[in-house]
Amino acid sequence: MALFELKVGGKPLLRIGADKAAIVAKNYNVGNSPLDYINSMMYNSNVVDYFEIGTNKTIIKAVNECPQIGTILIRRAQQISNGITTVKNQDGEELSGKLLTKYSQLIDKPNVFMNRVQYVSLREMYALAWGWVAEYKEVVPGFGIKSRRILKPECCEIVWENKSMFFAENKHDYIKSFHYNENGVRTRINDVENIYFYTNPNVISMNGYLPESPLKTLTNPINASIKNYKSRIRSIGSPWGFVSQTGKDDTSNIPMSPDEVEEFHKRYREQYGVEDHQNELMFANGPFQFNPIMPPVKDLQLLELLKSDSGVICDVLGYEFDLLARDIGGVALNNKKEAGRNQYQNYVIPQAKNWDEQEMESLGAAKDGVIIHTTFDHLPIMQADRNEESQARLNNIRAILSQFTSNMISYGEAMEVLQAKTMIEAWRDKFWIDLTDEERRTFAEININATTNDINTTTND
């Protein structure tokens, strides 16, 4: 008994599951004209799924469906959270007393749900995806800011005032109404002066109040990347193609109706494919031929196109291309060290400075004389840079002192080039040849360790 059977004019046209000739393919039987074939392929393969990026829904879709976007957002969040944030006074001294207690709480534990790492990670991801993120501060009269939390951009419903931007001091002056709709609960926030907008230097918004999502400029590479992955999955799962009848009788030339085609696809999706519960073979009771329309994967150059799209995405989102997985553009592990340093120097550290300045503005740190600073000097990858700088400076010191002991420059010239904090004034205009034996021994004791032959000159940083 066939699992599925189509009849035209009372005669069997196609049976699935019958013990006949095998067809290993996804089957399309459409009308007679070439245009019918093309229309059917477009309809049945969901080719048209391009979407513009700009709304909350499409931004979320891009993040969830484009692997490069999700990867970069998560990694950028991890990188920014590696920083150590300190609060000091304007003289660079550690805070103490009430100020220390106040800012330690607001920085290290912004609210009961998050610590510092979670807070800055969430802020980074939302700001990268949307171009901005709002922060709400719970202010207790007489006590100041008690806690603060990130407001998800997709939950914010903002109605802006229609007025000039030249005469307002803060963004909240332009807010006509602000509602926060999360988990089905819609809350109106009346104290909009306690809302602060962290913004990225992204595409300027059409309304002029908040920047656009940077993903908007990546609409094409994001769509292409998503389609790239889907094409690879489709090519692995089952080839594109259609079945044509090779019989010469009148019945074989009768096309299937749209309902019959849809029923055929439904049965095929449920029962045939490469999954464990699916059959890989299809049997028909008549002569059929499979006509592939899917070009070989290597001819499509999908990986090459994916790398090209990944490069554009990295450029816009501030991520070193070489740090991606190798199949989408990354390099071998031993070549990632330089890319990692560049990532922090060119993107993470400048972004952290941007957040520090905006966080100071949000918390009103200036009136307390407080400076918020995030550093990444403790990271091994940044320590490597410090070691290289130290070695380069050491080599420079040795070269300058060598010029002095070779009578190429005077003692004073050497100390000036080395920016020495102190020097022996009596030697300023002397060359090495002018120094007595006792003065040369004194110079050696000051500048050269007799055991390691390392320079110990004290210089400015």
N, C-alpha and C positions, 0 to 999 in steps of 0.2 A: 504494500500500500504506500503510495507516494505521500510524503509529508506535505507537499504543496503542489497543486495542479491547476494550471490555467487552461481553459477551453475556449475556443472561438468557433462559433457555428456548431456547437455540440461535439467538436473534435478536439482531442488533447493537443495543446500547443506546447506546454512546458511542464515538466514534473521535476520537483526537487525531492531527492531521496529515493527515486526509482533507480533500479540497478541497470543504468545505461552508461552512455559515454560520460566521462568525467570532465568537468570544467572547473579549474581552480582559478577563480577570479571573482571580482565584484561585477555583477551583471546589470547592464543598462540596455533595455530594448525600447527604442523610441521610434518616432515617426520616420517617414521615408526620405525627407529632404535633409541636406547637410545642415540647414539652419535649425531643424528640429533636433538634430544631434547636439549642436552647440548649446541651444537653450536648455536642453535636458541636463547636460553636463554642468552648466552653470547653476542650475536650480538644485540638483541633487548633491553637488559637492560643496555647497555653501562657500563658494569662492568670494562672494560679496559680503565680507564681514569687517570692512574698514570702518574705523570709528575716529572721530575728532576727539582730541583731549582738551579738557578745559573745565568740565563740570565735576562735581564730587564723584559721581558714579563712574565717569570715564577715567579719572585719576586712580581710583581704587582698582578698576579693571586693569589699567596699565601696570600698577604695582604688583598685582596678583598674577598676571598672565605673562609678563615679560621677565624672564629670569635675570637679565642684566640689571633691570631697574631694582628688583627686590634685593639682589646681591649687593649692589652698590649702596643702597639705603641702609641695609643692615651693617655693612662693613664701615661705612662712614660714621654711623652711630657708635659702633664699637670703638673706633679710633678716637672720636671726640671724648668718649667716656674714659679713655686711658689717662686723661690729664689730671693733674692734682691742682685743685683750686684753693688759693689762700686769700685771706683778707688781711690787709695791713693799713696803717694810717699813711698819710701823705709823705711821711718821712721814711717810709719803708720799714717801720717797726711793727712787731706783732701786736695785735689788739689785746686788750685785757678788760676785765670787769664786765659791765653790762653790755657794752658794744660787742665784745667777744661772744657773749652768750646769745645776743640777738642774731648776729650774722652767722654764727656757727649753726644755729637751728635752721635759719632760712636757707643756708647753702647746703648743709649736709643732710637735712631731713625736711624738704619743702612741705610735705604733708604726710598724713598717717599711712598712705599707701605706697609712697616712693622714697627711696634714698637718692643721693646725688647722681649716681650712675644711671639709675632708671630714668630720672628726670631729664638729664641732658641728652640721653639716648633718644627718648621720645620726642623731645624738642627738635633734635637734629633731623630725625626721619620725617616729621611732619613739615618742617621748614623746607627740606629738600624737595618733597613731593608737591606741596601746595605753594611754596614760595613765602609762606608766612605761617605763624602759629600764635594763638592768643593765650595769654596767661591771666588768670583771675586771682586776685589777692584778697584774702579774707582779712578785713581790717576791723580791729576792735577799738572803738573810741577811747582815747586815753592811753592805749597800750601799743598802738601801731599794727603792723602786719603780723598776723598770727600764723597764717599758712598760705600757700599758693599752689595752684594746680594748673596743668595744661588743659586747655579747651580744644577738643578735637575739631579741626576745621570743617569736617563734614557734618558736624552737629551744630555749627554756628549759623544762625539765621540773622543776618545783619541788614537793617534798613538804614541807608545813609542819607544824611541831609544833603539837599541840593544847593550848595553854596560854595563860594570861592575858597580856595585853600590858603590865601594870603594872610588871613586875619585870625587864624586859630593857632593855639599853642600846642595842642595835643590832638592825636587822632580821635580820641573819644569825644572831642567837640563836634565831630561830624556825624556821630552816631545818633540816629533818630530813635531806633529801638534795637534791642539785642535779646534774642531768645536762644536758649541752649536746649536742643532736642536730643536726648540720649536715652536709649533703652525704652523708648515710647513715652518718656516723661519730658514735657515741654515746659521749660522754666524761663520766665522773663527776668533778666538781670537789669535792675534799675540803677545800681551804683556803677555805671559804666566807667566812671573815673578810676575805678579799681581794675580795669582791664588794660593790659599792656600788649601791644602787638610786636612780637619779634619778627623781623623781616630779613629776607635774603636779598642780595643785589641781583635780582632776576629781571625778567621781562616786565616792562612797565604795564600796569593794568589799564584797561580802557576807561575804568571809572576814576582812576587817579588816586585811589585811597590805599590800596594794597597791591603788591606785585602779583603778576600772574604766575601760575605754576610753570617751572622750567620744563616740565614734561610736555607743555603745549608746543614748544619748538621742536620736540622730538616725536611729533605725531607720526611722521613717515617711518623713521627707523624703528620705532616701537611696533607699529603695525607690521612692518616687514619682518621683524624678529619673531613676533608671535606666529605669523603665517609660516615662517621658516621652520619653526619647531613642529607646527601642525603638519606641514608637508612631509617632514621626515617621519613623523609618527604614521601618517597615512601610507607612505611608501613602504614602511616596515610591516604595517598591519595587513594591507591588501592593496594591490595596484589599482590605479584608475583605468577604467576601460568600459567597453560595452560589448554585449553579446549580439551577434548578428546571425540570422538564420540562413543556412546555406541550401535549404530545400528549394526545389523548383516548382512545387505545387502551389496552387492558389492560396491554400490555408497558410503556408509559411510566410507569405508576403503581407499578411494582415497584421498591422501594428497593434501592440498592446494599448489598452485604454489607460488614461492617467490613474484610474482607481486600481487597475491591475498592476501597474508599475509600482504604485505606493505599497500595495499588499506584498508584492515581491520583495521590495526593499525591507519592509518590516520583518518578514520571515527571515530574510538574509541576515539582518542585523542581529536578530535574536539567536539564530541557530548556526551561523557559519562565520568562520574567521580563524584567528590563531590563538584565541583563549582556550583554557583547558576544557571548558564545558562546551566548546563549539566544534562543529564538524569542519574539516578542511576541504572536503570534496563535495562537489555538487554533481548530480546526475540528471540528465535530460533524456527524454524518449525520442528525440529527433536530432537531426544534424544541426549543430551550432558551432560558431566560431567566435573566439574571444579576440577583440581588437583593442590592444593597449593604446592608451592616449597619454600615459604617464612616462615622460622621458627618464632615462636612467639617472639615478641620484647624482652620480659624479658629473654628468653633463649639466646639471642644474647649478653646480658650484655653490651649494647651499652653505657650506662651511665658510667659503671665501666671502660670500655676501653677509653672513652672520658676523664675521670679524669686522667687516667694513662698517656695519651698523653699530657694532659694539664700540668702535673707536669714536664715532660721533656722540654716542650716549655718554661715554666717559668724559669727553671734552666739555660737554654742557654741565654735567653733574660734578665735575671736579674730582675725577678719580683716575689714577695712573692706569693706563691701558694694560701695561705689562703685569699688573697684579691680578688680572682676571684669570679664570681657569684657562688652560692652554687651548682648549678646543674653541674658545671664543676670543682669543687674542693674547692670552698670557704667555709668558716666557718661562724657561726652565727655572727651577728653584734657585740655583746658584746665581741667577741674574736678577732676582727679585729684590736683593738688598738695596741697590741703588734706587730702584723704583719706590721702595718703602720709604727711604729717606726723602725722596722728592715729594711723596704723598704728604708727609707731615710738614715739610718746609713750605710747599706751594699751596696746600689746601687746608690741612687740619689746623695748623698753628694760626694762620690768618683768620680762619673761621672762629677759632676759640677766642681770639682777640675781639672779633666782632660781637660774639655773644657776651663776653665780659663787659664790654662798654654798654650794651643794651641792658644787661642785667643790673648794672650800677644805676642806670637811669630808671629802671622799673622799681628798684628797691629804695630809691632816693639816697644812694650811698654818698653822693657828693656833699650833701648837707651835714652828714656825720663825719666827713673827712676820711671816708673809707675807700680804699682801692681794691677791686676784685681782680685777681690775676690767676690765669691758668697756665701751667707750665708742663712741658713734656720732656724736660731734660733728664728725668730719671729713667726713661725708656732705653733699653740696650741699643736700639737702632739709632738713637740720638747720641748716646755715649760714644758710639763709633766715630761720629763726626767730631766730637770733642777730642778724642784721641788723635785723630788725623790732624786736627788743627794744632794740637800741642806738639806733635812731632814736627810739623812744618815750621812752627815757631822755634823749636829747639834747633832745627837745621839752620834756620836763619841766624840765630844767635851765634852758632858755631862759625858760620861763614863770615859774619861781621868781625868777630874777635880774631879770626884767622887773618883778615885783612889788616887788623891792627898789629898783630905780631909779625906780619910780613912787611911792616912799614909802609903800607899803602894808604892808610888813613891815620889821623891822630887819635889819641885816647878820647878826647872830648867829642870828636865826630862820631866815634863808635858808640859812645854812651847816648848821644842825641838820637842816632838812628834806632837804637834799642829802647829809647824812651825810658832810660833808667831813672828811678826815683831819686837816687843819690849818686854822686860821683866824687872823686877826690879832686878838688879844685886845683891843687898844685900840679896835677898831671894834665890838665885840660888841653894844653897846646903841645904836649910831648908825644913823640912817636916812640915805638918800641925800642928803637936804638938809643933813645935818650934816657931810658930808665936805668937806674943802677941795678946791680944784682939783688940788693935787698928789696927794691921796689918791684922787681919782677917776681920775686918770691911772694911778696904781699899780693900782687895781682893774681898769681896762681892760686893762692889760698882763698881769695875772694871768689874767683870765677870758675875754678876747675877742681872737681873732686878727684883726688889723686888715685882713688881706687877704680872708679867707673869712668873717669875722664868725661863726665857729664858736666855741662855748663850750669852753674848755680847763680848766675847773675840775677839780681832782683830787678824786675822791670814792671812797668805799668801794664795792666791788662788791656 
